[in-house]
Amino acid sequence: MLELRGVRANYGGVPALVDVSLRIDAGAFAAIVGPNGAGKSTLFKTISGVVPAASGSIRFEGRELTDVPPAQRAHLGLAHVPEGRQVFPSLSVLENLEMGAYSEAGRRDWKANLECIYSWFPVLATRAKSLAGSLSGGQQQMLAIARGLASSPKLLMLDEPSMGLAPSIADEIFERIVSIHRESALTVLLVEQRVAEALHFAQHGYVLEAGRVVLSGAHDALLRDDRIRQAYLGM
């Protein structure tokens, strides 16, 4: 579904991605982990077009994304949920979801998507008329994810969904993401600093350090790797 080959990108004039290559198959749940400043968020921004690729290839369902304007990529089935939630605080929960449904598929599937969203996140149904800014941090993260789902994506990219949340709330968010993936067969690509949790839930993982992919493999193999255990798991 998604394949990157030799992708380079700069952020603020500084090289942020260096020859990044990876492949995500349709229906997979993959995680990208690594330390702060590794280039994880820049990778997502490059895929969605917020940061232009300096070189390399990004193909989505066989189409070269570097030839597609950023505003058009959502219509192809890409949904990018950025770090820090970034909901529209002065709009209601329902209005936030409507903002996410601007893609052609999102408009077409609006009613069915809203029903699924409310089943996955019941609190959003009960607070549909509430201002997004009045929600708790965990509820705002649920809304941010739901807004991405409202576009009827084929690939959902989640950037640090646990950021700033209490461990118990972050665990709940992870469980919801896993449930959505299992029930919808949606392809999920997750960027996360909570390495143990990310690799536990994901089927495949990539380790990004200093803008380069330094390790990749199935989640169980990565969790057994001594470099992962020592650098990220404190073992």
C-alpha positions as CSV (number, residue, x, y, z in Angstrom):
1,M,0.0,0.0,0.0
2,L,2.7,2.5,1.1
3,E,6.3,2.3,0.0
4,L,9.1,4.8,0.6
5,R,12.4,4.4,-1.2
6,G,15.5,6.5,-0.4
7,V,13.4,9.4,0.9
8,R,15.3,12.5,2.1
9,A,13.8,15.6,3.6
10,N,14.9,18.7,5.4
11,Y,13.2,20.5,8.3
12,G,14.3,24.0,9.1
13,G,17.2,23.7,6.6
14,V,18.5,20.7,8.5
15,P,18.5,17.1,7.1
16,A,15.7,15.3,9.0
17,L,15.3,12.1,6.9
18,V,18.2,10.3,5.2
19,D,17.6,7.6,2.7
20,V,14.5,6.3,4.5
21,S,13.0,3.2,2.9
22,L,10.0,1.2,4.3
23,R,6.9,-0.7,3.2
24,I,3.5,-1.0,4.7
25,D,1.1,-3.6,3.3
26,A,-2.6,-3.1,3.1
27,G,-4.4,-4.0,6.3
28,A,-1.2,-3.9,8.4
29,F,-0.6,-2.2,11.8
30,A,3.0,-0.9,11.8
31,A,4.8,1.3,14.3
32,I,7.7,3.7,13.9
33,V,9.6,4.3,17.1
34,G,12.8,6.1,18.1
35,P,14.1,8.9,20.4
36,N,13.1,12.6,20.3
37,G,14.5,14.3,17.2
38,A,14.8,11.1,15.2
39,G,12.6,12.4,12.4
40,K,9.5,10.4,13.2
41,S,7.0,13.4,12.9
42,T,8.9,14.7,9.9
43,L,8.4,11.4,8.2
44,F,4.6,11.7,8.6
45,K,4.7,15.3,7.4
46,T,6.7,14.2,4.3
47,I,4.2,11.5,3.5
48,S,1.2,13.9,3.9
49,G,3.0,16.6,2.0
50,V,3.4,19.2,4.8
51,V,7.2,18.8,4.4
52,P,8.3,18.3,0.8
53,A,10.6,15.4,0.0
54,A,14.0,16.5,-1.2
55,S,14.5,13.3,-3.1
56,G,13.3,9.7,-3.2
57,S,10.0,8.0,-4.0
58,I,6.8,7.8,-1.9
59,R,4.2,5.5,-3.5
60,F,0.7,5.0,-2.2
61,E,-1.3,2.3,-3.9
62,G,1.0,2.5,-6.8
63,R,0.7,6.3,-7.2
64,E,3.7,8.6,-6.8
65,L,2.7,11.0,-4.0
66,T,5.5,13.4,-4.7
67,D,3.5,14.3,-7.8
68,V,0.3,14.9,-5.8
69,P,-0.4,18.3,-4.2
70,P,-0.7,17.9,-0.4
71,A,-4.3,19.1,-0.4
72,Q,-5.2,16.2,-2.7
73,R,-3.6,13.4,-0.8
74,A,-6.5,13.1,1.7
75,H,-8.8,12.3,-1.3
76,L,-6.5,9.4,-2.1
77,G,-7.2,7.9,1.3
78,L,-4.4,9.3,3.6
79,A,-5.4,10.6,7.0
80,H,-2.7,12.2,9.2
81,V,-3.6,12.7,12.9
82,P,-0.8,15.1,14.1
83,E,0.8,15.1,17.5
84,G,-0.7,17.4,20.1
85,R,-4.3,16.5,19.1
86,Q,-4.9,19.9,17.5
87,V,-8.7,19.9,17.6
88,F,-10.7,23.0,16.8
89,P,-11.5,24.1,20.4
90,S,-14.2,26.7,19.5
91,L,-16.1,24.2,17.4
92,S,-18.4,21.4,18.7
93,V,-17.4,17.8,18.7
94,L,-19.7,17.1,15.8
95,E,-18.4,20.1,13.9
96,N,-14.8,18.8,14.3
97,L,-15.9,15.5,12.9
98,E,-17.6,17.2,10.0
99,M,-14.3,19.1,9.3
100,G,-12.6,15.7,9.0
101,A,-15.2,14.5,6.5
102,Y,-14.2,16.9,3.7
103,S,-12.7,14.2,1.5
104,E,-14.8,12.8,-1.3
105,A,-15.0,9.4,0.5
106,G,-15.7,11.1,3.8
107,R,-18.7,13.0,2.4
108,R,-20.0,9.9,0.7
109,D,-19.7,7.7,3.8
110,W,-20.5,10.3,6.4
111,K,-23.5,8.7,8.1
112,A,-21.9,5.2,8.2
113,N,-18.6,6.6,9.5
114,L,-20.3,8.7,12.2
115,E,-22.1,5.6,13.4
116,C,-18.9,3.6,13.6
117,I,-17.1,6.6,15.3
118,Y,-19.7,6.8,18.0
119,S,-19.6,3.0,18.6
120,W,-15.8,3.2,19.0
121,F,-15.8,6.4,21.1
122,P,-19.2,6.6,22.9
123,V,-18.1,9.7,24.9
124,L,-18.1,11.7,21.6
125,A,-21.7,10.8,21.0
126,T,-22.8,12.0,24.4
127,R,-20.8,15.2,24.0
128,A,-21.5,15.8,20.3
129,K,-22.7,19.4,21.0
130,S,-20.0,20.3,23.5
131,L,-17.1,22.5,22.5
132,A,-14.0,20.5,21.7
133,G,-12.0,22.8,24.0
134,S,-14.1,21.6,27.0
135,L,-13.1,18.0,26.6
136,S,-10.4,16.3,28.7
137,G,-7.0,15.6,27.1
138,G,-7.9,12.0,26.5
139,Q,-11.3,12.9,25.0
140,Q,-9.6,15.4,22.7
141,Q,-7.2,12.7,21.5
142,M,-10.2,10.4,20.8
143,L,-11.7,13.3,18.8
144,A,-8.6,13.9,16.8
145,I,-8.5,10.2,15.9
146,A,-12.2,10.2,15.1
147,R,-11.8,13.2,12.9
148,G,-9.2,11.3,10.9
149,L,-11.5,8.4,10.6
150,A,-14.3,10.6,9.3
151,S,-12.4,11.0,6.1
152,S,-12.9,7.3,5.2
153,P,-9.1,6.7,5.1
154,K,-7.3,3.7,3.7
155,L,-4.2,4.6,5.7
156,L,-4.5,6.2,9.2
157,M,-1.2,7.8,10.4
158,L,-1.2,8.5,14.1
159,D,1.6,10.7,15.5
160,E,2.2,10.3,19.2
161,P,-1.4,9.6,20.3
162,S,-0.2,9.0,23.9
163,M,1.5,12.4,24.2
164,G,0.7,14.3,27.4
165,L,-1.8,11.6,28.6
166,A,-1.8,9.7,31.9
167,P,-0.6,6.1,31.4
168,S,-4.1,4.6,32.0
169,I,-5.7,7.0,29.4
170,A,-2.9,6.3,27.0
171,D,-3.5,2.5,27.4
172,E,-7.2,3.1,26.7
173,I,-6.3,5.0,23.5
174,F,-4.0,2.2,22.3
175,E,-6.8,-0.4,23.0
176,R,-9.3,1.7,20.9
177,I,-6.8,1.9,18.1
178,V,-6.3,-1.9,18.1
179,S,-10.0,-2.4,18.1
180,I,-10.5,-0.1,15.2
181,H,-7.8,-1.9,13.2
182,R,-9.2,-5.3,14.0
183,E,-12.8,-4.4,13.2
184,S,-12.2,-2.3,10.1
185,A,-9.1,-3.9,8.6
186,L,-7.9,-0.3,8.2
187,T,-4.1,0.1,7.6
188,V,-2.6,1.9,10.6
189,L,0.9,3.5,10.8
190,L,1.8,4.7,14.3
191,V,4.5,7.0,15.5
192,E,5.1,6.5,19.2
193,Q,7.8,7.1,21.9
194,R,6.2,4.5,24.2
195,V,8.3,1.8,22.5
196,A,7.1,-1.2,24.4
197,E,3.5,-0.5,23.9
198,A,3.9,0.4,20.3
199,L,5.8,-2.7,19.4
200,H,3.4,-4.9,21.5
201,F,0.4,-3.8,19.5
202,A,1.9,-3.4,16.1
203,Q,2.6,-6.3,13.8
204,H,5.7,-4.7,12.3
205,G,8.1,-2.0,13.5
206,Y,10.7,0.4,12.2
207,V,13.3,2.1,14.5
208,L,14.3,5.5,13.3
209,E,17.4,7.2,14.7
210,A,18.9,10.5,13.4
211,G,16.7,10.3,10.3
212,R,17.6,6.8,9.3
213,V,15.9,3.4,9.6
214,V,18.4,1.4,11.8
215,L,16.2,-1.6,12.5
216,S,13.0,-3.2,11.2
217,G,11.2,-6.4,11.7
218,A,8.2,-8.2,13.2
219,H,7.2,-6.9,16.6
220,D,8.3,-10.0,18.5
221,A,11.7,-10.0,16.9
222,L,12.3,-6.3,17.7
223,L,11.2,-6.8,21.3
224,R,13.8,-9.6,21.7
225,D,16.6,-7.5,20.0
226,D,19.2,-6.6,22.6
227,R,19.6,-3.1,21.1
228,I,15.9,-2.4,21.6
229,R,15.9,-3.9,25.1
230,Q,18.8,-1.8,26.2
231,A,18.2,1.5,24.5
232,Y,14.4,1.7,24.8
233,L,13.1,-0.8,27.3
234,G,15.7,-0.4,30.1
235,M,16.6,-4.1,30.1
